[in-house]
Structures are given as C-alpha cells and as structure tokens.
C-alpha cells in the first residue's frame, strides 16, 4: 500500500497548494474529517467532556479548527482547548485558526489540571509529522501527562500521535485520524503500537501526487 514519509507528505502538501488549494482550506478539510470521525464514534458529542491539546504548528492549527467546529456545531458538555504555547508564537494557518476560534467565542486555557479526572475524550494536536527527533522538554512532559493523567478519556490523535519517533516517547492513542495516506512511523514498530486504530481520510490533495511515486509504498 502507499505509505508516505514526513518529507513526502510535506511535498504533497506543497504541491497541492501550488495547484491552487490554499493551506487554510486543507486545514479546514482536515478538521472536518476529524470531527466527522468523532461524531460517528463518540455520539452524542454534546454529552462528552472534551479536551483538545494544541501546539503552535500546523498540527495545533488542525486542533484549533477541530475545536471551533465542535464548539459551533455540537456544543459538548465541556470543551477545553489547552494551548501549549503563547498564541503570539502561532504563525500562518495556525494563527488564523486561533483568531477564528476566539472570534466565535470559544475560550482557551494553558493548563490541564482542572480537567484531567473528568474528561471523556482527549484530542491530541500537540506535535505533527514534522518532528525531527524524540520529543524533549515541555513537549515530553505534556505527552506524559496525556498518557497518564486522563483515566476516563479516549485519546484521538490528529494526523499522528504526538512525539511518534522510534527513539522517543509518544502519545498512546486509541485512534489516529491521519490525512491523505498512512505515514511510515504509523505502520512500523514501535509506532504502530502507539497509533491505535488508524483511519486514513482525504483532505483534497489529488491522488496523482503520490500514487505514481515508486518510493511511496510499503
């Protein structure tokens, strides 16, 4: 089957944008696919206590877009958007989605503590596929908190479990909604054991951008 490395996925995204589909649209499509999965697997969402953990990169931007769609469409029993960084550090589409989230009235916060014991669903959008090495520092602390601090919550990773790297610790997801194609780390050990059920969804990139690549397979 077709499986992409992080570099191949970045190239697909770049070429998709060059074809005329803006990155903001790709991010919105990605969020919509995640929300569709959540609505089908964890219905009714209005009864859920949801925590969404967002980093400052594109993965965090996906998470912010997921939060906005959940807030507008479903109004869960609780929806806490936990930011790992100061919003001033957000750039590009992530910054755009932060502004849209605040414009629609959804609050954000910067710590887990009041929400950990009662949460029923955690959406991991902390780190994406662009990770160049094992997670360290504060990111590693947050990964450990996600893994050990939410006893009632199912964990759904956006695109990939945060920190997924052969040499490091990562979020242990029950479900991963990945975009366009599976990623190498998600189908080989040890990452496959941390990915959970892998759901592959389209977000608008033409299949011709990777289907004809002789190196994009496993």
C-alpha positions as CSV (number, residue, x, y, z in Angstrom):
1,X,0.0,0.0,0.0
2,X,1.0,3.6,-0.4
3,X,2.8,4.9,2.7
4,X,4.5,8.3,2.9
5,X,7.4,9.6,4.9
6,X,7.1,13.0,6.6
7,X,9.1,14.6,3.8
8,X,6.9,13.1,1.1
9,X,3.8,14.3,2.9
10,X,5.2,17.8,3.1
11,X,5.9,17.7,-0.6
12,X,2.4,16.5,-1.3
13,X,1.0,19.4,0.7
14,X,3.3,21.9,-1.0
15,X,2.3,20.7,-4.5
16,X,-1.3,20.7,-3.6
17,X,-1.1,24.4,-2.5
18,X,0.8,25.2,-5.8
19,X,-2.1,23.6,-7.7
20,X,-4.4,26.2,-6.1
21,X,-5.8,24.7,-2.9
22,X,-4.8,27.1,-0.1
23,X,-3.3,25.7,3.1
24,X,-6.2,27.1,5.1
25,X,-8.6,25.0,3.1
26,X,-6.6,21.9,3.6
27,X,-6.5,22.6,7.3
28,X,-10.3,23.1,7.4
29,X,-10.9,19.9,5.4
30,X,-8.6,18.0,7.9
31,X,-10.6,19.3,10.8
32,X,-13.9,18.4,9.2
33,X,-12.7,14.8,8.7
34,X,-11.6,14.6,12.4
35,X,-14.9,16.0,13.6
36,X,-16.8,13.6,11.3
37,X,-14.9,10.7,12.9
38,X,-15.6,12.0,16.4
39,X,-19.3,12.4,15.7
40,X,-19.6,8.9,14.4
41,X,-17.6,7.1,17.0
42,X,-18.4,9.1,20.2
43,X,-22.0,10.2,19.6
44,X,-23.7,12.1,21.1
45,X,-20.8,14.7,21.3
46,X,-23.0,17.0,23.4
47,X,-22.6,14.6,26.3
48,X,-18.8,14.4,26.1
49,X,-16.2,16.3,28.2
50,X,-13.6,17.1,25.6
51,X,-10.0,18.3,26.0
52,X,-8.1,19.4,22.8
53,X,-4.4,19.9,23.3
54,X,-2.9,22.2,20.7
55,X,0.7,23.0,19.8
56,X,1.8,26.0,17.8
57,X,2.5,24.4,14.4
58,X,0.2,23.1,11.7
59,X,-0.9,20.2,13.9
60,X,-2.0,22.6,16.5
61,X,-3.8,24.6,13.8
62,X,-5.7,21.5,12.9
63,X,-6.7,21.1,16.5
64,X,-7.9,24.7,16.8
65,X,-10.0,24.2,13.7
66,X,-11.4,21.0,15.2
67,X,-12.2,22.9,18.4
68,X,-14.1,25.6,16.5
69,X,-16.2,23.2,14.6
70,X,-17.1,21.3,17.7
71,X,-17.9,24.5,19.6
72,X,-20.1,25.8,16.8
73,X,-21.8,22.6,15.7
74,X,-22.1,20.4,18.8
75,X,-21.6,22.4,22.0
76,X,-20.2,19.5,24.0
77,X,-20.9,19.2,27.8
78,X,-17.4,20.6,28.3
79,X,-14.9,21.7,25.7
80,X,-11.4,22.8,26.9
81,X,-8.8,24.0,24.4
82,X,-5.4,23.7,26.1
83,X,-2.7,25.7,24.4
84,X,0.9,24.5,24.8
85,X,2.3,27.9,23.7
86,X,1.5,31.6,23.9
87,X,-0.7,32.5,20.9
88,X,1.8,35.1,19.9
89,X,4.0,32.2,18.8
90,X,1.4,30.9,16.3
91,X,2.1,31.5,12.6
92,X,0.4,31.0,9.3
93,X,-2.8,28.9,9.2
94,X,-2.4,28.1,12.9
95,X,-2.5,31.8,13.8
96,X,-5.5,32.2,11.5
97,X,-7.4,29.4,13.2
98,X,-6.6,30.8,16.7
99,X,-8.2,34.1,15.7
100,X,-11.2,32.4,14.3
101,X,-11.6,30.2,17.4
102,X,-11.6,33.3,19.6
103,X,-13.9,35.2,17.3
104,X,-16.6,32.5,17.7
105,X,-16.4,32.8,21.4
106,X,-14.6,29.6,22.4
107,X,-12.4,30.1,25.5
108,X,-8.8,28.7,25.7
109,X,-6.6,27.8,28.6
110,X,-3.0,26.9,29.3
111,X,-3.1,24.0,31.8
112,X,-4.6,20.6,32.2
113,X,-5.1,20.3,35.9
114,X,-8.8,21.1,36.5
115,X,-9.9,18.9,33.6
116,X,-8.0,15.7,33.9
117,X,-10.1,13.4,36.0
118,X,-13.5,14.1,34.4
119,X,-12.6,14.3,30.7
120,X,-14.1,11.6,28.5
121,X,-12.3,12.4,25.2
122,X,-8.9,13.9,24.5
123,X,-7.9,15.2,21.1
124,X,-4.1,15.2,20.6
125,X,-2.9,18.0,18.3
126,X,0.3,18.9,20.1
127,X,3.0,17.7,17.6
128,X,2.6,16.6,14.0
129,X,4.6,14.6,11.5
130,X,7.4,17.2,11.2
131,X,9.1,16.1,14.3
132,X,12.9,15.7,13.6
133,X,13.8,13.7,16.7
134,X,12.4,12.5,20.0
135,X,10.2,14.9,21.9
136,X,12.0,16.8,24.7
137,X,11.4,19.3,27.4
138,X,8.0,20.6,27.9
139,X,6.6,18.7,25.0
140,X,7.7,15.5,26.5
141,X,6.2,16.5,29.9
142,X,2.8,17.1,28.1
143,X,3.0,13.8,26.3
144,X,3.5,12.0,29.6
145,X,0.6,13.9,31.1
146,X,-1.7,12.9,28.3
147,X,-0.7,9.3,28.7
148,X,-1.0,9.2,32.5
149,X,-3.4,11.9,33.6
150,X,-6.7,11.2,31.9
151,X,-8.1,7.9,33.3
152,X,-11.5,8.2,31.7
153,X,-10.6,9.6,28.3
154,X,-10.3,8.0,24.9
155,X,-7.4,9.6,23.1
156,X,-7.8,10.5,19.4
157,X,-4.6,11.8,17.6
158,X,-4.9,14.3,14.8
159,X,-2.8,13.1,11.9
160,X,-0.2,11.3,14.2
161,X,0.3,10.7,17.9
162,X,2.4,13.5,19.3
163,X,6.1,12.5,19.6
164,X,5.9,9.5,17.4
165,X,9.6,8.7,16.7
166,X,11.5,5.4,17.0
167,X,13.8,6.8,19.7
168,X,11.4,8.6,21.9
169,X,8.1,8.7,23.9
170,X,4.8,9.5,22.2
171,X,1.2,9.8,23.0
172,X,-0.5,6.4,23.1
173,X,-3.7,6.9,21.1
174,X,-6.7,4.6,20.8
175,X,-7.4,6.2,17.4
176,X,-5.4,8.2,14.9
177,X,-7.1,10.1,12.1
178,X,-4.4,10.7,9.5
179,X,-4.6,12.7,6.3
180,X,-4.1,11.6,2.7
181,X,-2.1,8.4,3.3
182,X,-0.6,6.3,6.2
183,X,2.8,7.5,7.5
184,X,5.8,5.2,7.8
185,X,6.0,5.6,11.6
186,X,2.4,4.6,12.0
187,X,2.7,1.2,10.3
188,X,6.1,0.0,11.6
189,X,7.0,-0.9,15.1
190,X,7.2,0.6,17.6
191,X,5.0,3.4,16.3
192,X,2.2,1.1,15.1
193,X,1.6,0.1,18.7
194,X,1.0,3.7,19.8
195,X,-1.2,4.7,16.8
196,X,-4.2,2.6,17.8
197,X,-6.9,2.2,15.1
198,X,-5.6,4.1,12.0
199,X,-8.2,6.0,10.0
200,X,-7.0,7.5,6.7
201,X,-9.0,10.4,5.3
202,X,-8.8,12.6,2.2
203,X,-8.4,16.3,2.6
204,X,-8.2,17.5,-1.0
205,X,-4.8,16.5,-2.3
206,X,-5.0,14.8,-5.8
207,X,-4.1,11.2,-5.5
208,X,-1.8,11.5,-8.6
209,X,0.7,13.4,-6.4
210,X,1.7,10.2,-4.6
211,X,0.1,7.2,-6.3
212,X,2.7,7.3,-9.1
213,X,5.7,7.8,-6.8
214,X,7.6,4.5,-6.9
215,X,9.1,5.3,-3.5
216,X,5.8,5.8,-1.7
217,X,4.9,2.3,-0.8
218,X,5.4,-0.4,1.8
